[in-house]
């Protein structure tokens, strides 16, 4: 005989937010649990014999209402974050340190931001956690896995909450037959196209006019990697994007720029190295020699973390399968040498 399990919400407004427009959130929860969700007054109920469904249902609703109570909204991103990451380690003993993930723990709340940012996969949640527990973090994964976006969001959180005074954006300039010196405009205008993905990520977190003011005031600084030598980077967050295209010498130079109260987030995809043939990637080299240092965070994302689109996820999976067949046993970090 199926048992009815009911969660009572504080008021009808909270119920409306939990249900979503045209009950879209309830439909997603029903699909996840495999059982209908009923509403009556300010109550939500499920009918199921399996008590594990009862516990999961309560966990989902509790996580949503926690976020609403803290000023958040039950957005599709929040719901997917809870459903995709909330049950990692579910069912383990209470004494086990690996407990279900709480979406609020890794939510990125940016002062003045347009919305909270939530990790959508367990690896993305691990990445946000690593950003907060390490001063130097390598985020390695395929296109669309969220590594750059989460790095930018966390950097904005730190800058807008006055934890650091500036954000420095940099990346190696791998030219394709055209030297920067021959491109029109000043240095910033020349490098802007290379940093467009970082600007786009900022525009998803803050209003465009706010981003423009941050750049104009120097709080967000554009710094070509080649101009880093001799600098000490203090009281800032530095994001090195497309790090797979650094040389070993450039990576060493960059890593030794860290100063006091500095956070360094390094993102890259080791399957898309654009360096000349036979030149080893500085990212691959750094991952090989720095992996044993506990103060350095290294988070590896893969095709299951691709949230850009379902089609991109399938494309990445196809390339990963091809690479695994051609390079058996070599793991995620395959250099393009040879």
C-alpha positions in Angstrom: 0.0 0.0 0.0 1.4 3.4 -1.0 2.0 6.0 1.7 1.2 9.6 1.4 4.1 11.9 2.4 3.4 15.7 2.8 5.5 18.8 3.1 3.8 21.9 4.5 5.1 25.2 3.1 5.0 28.5 4.9 2.5 30.3 2.6 1.0 30.2 -0.9 3.7 32.5 -2.3 6.4 30.0 -1.5 4.2 27.3 -2.9 3.9 29.2 -6.2 7.6 29.7 -6.5 8.3 26.0 -5.8 5.7 24.9 -8.4 7.1 27.3 -11.1 5.3 28.8 -14.1 2.6 26.4 -15.3 3.9 23.9 -12.7 7.1 23.4 -14.7 9.2 22.8 -11.6 6.7 20.2 -10.2 6.8 18.4 -13.6 10.6 18.2 -13.4 10.5 16.9 -9.8 7.9 14.3 -10.8 10.1 13.2 -13.7 13.1 12.9 -11.3 11.2 11.0 -8.6 9.1 8.9 -10.9 5.9 9.7 -9.1 3.2 12.4 -9.2 3.4 15.4 -6.9 0.1 16.7 -5.6 -0.8 20.2 -4.2 -3.5 21.2 -1.8 -3.6 24.6 -0.1 0.0 25.2 0.9 0.9 21.5 1.0 2.9 19.3 -1.4 2.5 15.5 -1.3 3.7 12.4 -3.0 2.3 8.9 -2.8 4.9 6.2 -2.7 5.7 3.0 -0.8 9.4 3.6 -1.1 10.5 5.8 1.8 13.6 6.8 -0.1 11.3 8.7 -2.4 9.8 10.5 0.6 13.3 11.5 1.9 14.4 12.7 -1.6 11.2 14.7 -2.0 11.6 16.4 1.4 15.3 17.1 0.6 14.4 18.7 -2.7 11.7 20.9 -1.2 13.8 21.8 1.8 16.7 22.9 -0.4 14.4 25.1 -2.6 12.7 26.7 0.4 16.1 27.4 2.0 17.1 29.3 -1.1 13.9 31.2 -1.2 14.2 32.2 2.5 17.7 33.6 1.8 16.3 35.8 -1.0 16.9 33.5 -3.9 14.4 32.3 -6.5 13.4 28.8 -7.6 15.0 29.1 -11.0 15.5 26.3 -13.4 19.2 26.5 -12.6 18.6 26.0 -8.9 16.3 23.1 -9.5 18.8 21.4 -11.9 21.6 22.0 -9.4 19.7 20.3 -6.6 18.6 17.3 -8.8 22.0 16.8 -10.5 24.3 17.3 -7.5 22.1 17.0 -4.4 22.2 13.3 -4.1 25.9 12.6 -4.5 26.7 10.3 -1.6 22.9 9.9 -0.9 22.1 7.0 1.5 25.5 6.9 3.2 25.7 6.5 6.9 25.2 9.7 9.0 28.8 9.2 10.3 30.1 9.3 6.7 31.7 12.7 5.9 30.3 12.6 2.4 26.8 14.0 2.8 24.2 15.1 0.3 25.1 18.4 -1.4 23.3 21.5 -0.3 22.8 23.9 -3.3 23.2 26.9 -1.1 26.7 25.8 0.0 28.1 26.3 -3.5 25.7 29.0 -4.8 27.6 32.0 -6.1 25.7 35.1 -5.0 27.2 38.2 -6.6 26.3 41.6 -5.0 24.3 43.5 -7.6 24.1 40.4 -9.8 21.2 39.5 -12.0 20.8 36.0 -10.4 22.5 33.5 -8.3 24.8 31.0 -10.1 24.5 27.3 -9.2 26.7 24.5 -10.2 24.8 22.0 -12.3 26.9 18.8 -11.9 28.9 17.2 -9.0 32.2 18.2 -10.7 31.0 21.8 -11.1 30.1 21.8 -7.4 33.6 20.5 -6.6 35.1 23.2 -8.7 33.2 26.0 -6.8 34.3 24.4 -3.5 37.9 24.3 -4.7 37.8 28.0 -5.7 36.9 28.8 -2.1 39.4 26.4 -0.3 42.4 27.0 -2.5 44.3 30.1 -3.7 45.4 28.4 -6.9 43.0 26.2 -8.9 43.3 24.4 -12.2 39.9 23.8 -13.9 40.4 21.4 -16.8 37.6 20.3 -19.1 36.0 20.4 -22.5 34.2 23.3 -24.1 30.8 24.0 -22.4 31.7 22.3 -19.1 31.3 25.6 -17.2 34.9 26.0 -16.0 35.4 29.6 -17.3 31.9 30.8 -16.4 32.1 29.5 -12.8 35.6 31.1 -12.5 34.3 34.4 -13.7 31.3 34.3 -11.4 33.4 33.5 -8.4 35.8 36.2 -9.2 33.0 38.7 -9.5 31.6 37.6 -6.1 35.0 38.3 -4.5 35.4 41.6 -6.2 31.9 42.9 -5.7 31.9 41.9 -2.0 35.3 43.8 -1.6 37.2 40.6 -0.8 39.7 41.7 -3.4 40.3 45.0 -5.2 40.5 43.8 -8.8 40.0 41.1 -11.3 42.8 40.5 -13.9 41.8 38.7 -17.1 44.6 37.1 -19.2 45.2 34.5 -21.8 47.9 33.5 -24.2 47.6 35.0 -27.7 48.1 32.2 -30.2 48.2 33.9 -33.5 47.0 32.4 -36.8 49.1 34.1 -39.4 48.4 37.6 -38.3 50.6 39.5 -35.8 49.0 41.7 -33.1 51.3 44.4 -34.2 49.6 44.6 -37.6 46.0 44.7 -36.2 44.3 48.1 -35.9 43.8 49.8 -32.6 45.5 50.1 -29.3 46.6 47.1 -27.2 43.3 46.7 -25.4 41.4 46.8 -28.7 43.7 44.2 -30.1 43.3 41.7 -27.3 39.6 42.3 -26.7 38.5 39.7 -29.3 40.5 37.1 -27.5 38.9 37.9 -24.2 35.3 38.0 -25.5 34.3 34.7 -23.8 35.3 36.2 -20.4 33.3 39.4 -21.1 30.3 37.3 -22.2 30.5 35.4 -18.9 30.5 38.6 -16.9 27.5 39.8 -18.9 25.6 36.7 -17.8 26.2 37.6 -14.1 26.0 41.4 -14.0 24.1 44.1 -16.0 26.2 45.1 -19.1 26.5 48.7 -17.8 28.0 47.5 -14.5 30.5 45.4 -16.4 31.5 48.4 -18.5 32.0 50.5 -15.4 34.2 47.8 -13.8 36.4 47.8 -16.9 36.5 51.6 -17.2 37.4 52.0 -13.5 40.2 49.4 -13.7 38.6 47.0 -11.3 38.5 44.6 -14.2 41.9 44.7 -15.9 42.9 43.2 -19.3 46.5 42.0 -19.2 48.2 40.0 -22.0 50.1 37.1 -20.7 53.3 38.3 -22.3 53.1 41.5 -20.2 53.0 39.7 -16.9 56.7 39.3 -16.4 58.0 41.4 -13.5 54.6 42.0 -11.9 53.5 40.9 -8.5 49.8 40.2 -8.4 48.3 41.0 -5.0 44.8 41.5 -3.6 43.2 40.3 -6.8 41.7 37.4 -8.6 43.5 36.4 -11.7 41.9 34.3 -14.4 44.2 32.6 -17.0 41.9 31.3 -19.7 42.8 28.9 -22.5 45.8 27.9 -20.5 46.5 24.9 -22.7 48.1 27.3 -25.2 50.8 28.5 -22.8 54.3 27.2 -23.1 56.0 25.6 -20.1 58.1 28.8 -19.7 55.0 31.1 -19.8 53.2 29.0 -17.2 56.1 29.0 -14.8 56.4 32.8 -15.2 52.7 33.3 -14.6 52.5 31.0 -11.6 55.3 32.9 -9.9 53.5 36.2 -10.1 51.2 35.4 -7.1 51.3 37.9 -4.3 49.5 38.4 -1.0 45.7 37.9 -0.9 45.7 36.7 -4.5 43.4 34.0 -6.0 44.5 32.4 -9.3 42.0 30.4 -11.4 43.5 28.6 -14.4 41.1 27.2 -17.0 41.9 25.1 -20.1 41.1 22.2 -22.3 44.1 19.9 -22.9 42.4 18.4 -26.0 42.4 21.7 -27.8 46.1 22.8 -27.8 46.9 25.2 -30.6 50.6 25.5 -30.0 53.0 24.5 -32.9 53.6 20.8 -33.3 56.1 19.3 -30.9 55.8 22.2 -28.4 54.5 21.0 -25.1 51.6 22.7 -23.4 52.4 24.5 -20.2 49.1 23.4 -18.7 49.9 19.7 -19.3 53.4 20.2 -17.9 52.1 22.1 -14.8 49.4 19.4 -14.1 52.1 16.8 -14.2 54.5 18.4 -11.7 52.1 20.2 -9.4 49.5 17.5 -8.8 51.1 16.4 -5.4 50.9 19.9 -3.8 47.9 19.9 -1.4 47.5 23.7 -1.5 46.7 23.6 -5.2 43.3 22.6 -6.3 42.9 20.5 -9.5 39.4 19.8 -10.8 38.9 17.7 -13.9 35.6 18.1 -15.7 34.4 15.9 -18.6 31.6 15.4 -21.1 29.1 14.8 -18.4 29.6 18.3 -17.2 28.8 20.0 -20.5 25.8 22.2 -20.0 26.1 24.4 -23.1 23.6 22.2 -25.0 22.7 18.6 -25.4 24.2 18.5 -28.8 27.6 19.9 -27.6 27.5 17.2 -24.9 27.2 14.5 -27.5 29.9 16.0 -29.7 32.3 16.1 -26.7 31.4 12.5 -25.8 32.2 11.4 -29.4 35.6 13.0 -29.3 36.4 11.6 -25.8 35.4 8.1 -27.1 37.7 8.6 -30.1 40.6 9.8 -28.0 40.1 6.9 -25.6 40.3 4.4 -28.5 43.4 6.0 -30.0 45.2 6.7 -26.7 44.2 3.8 -24.4 45.2 4.2 -20.8 46.5 7.7 -21.0 43.7 9.4 -19.0 42.4 12.9 -19.4 45.6 14.7 -19.8 46.9 13.7 -23.2 49.5 16.0 -24.6 49.4 16.7 -28.4 53.1 16.0 -28.8 53.7 13.8 -31.8 
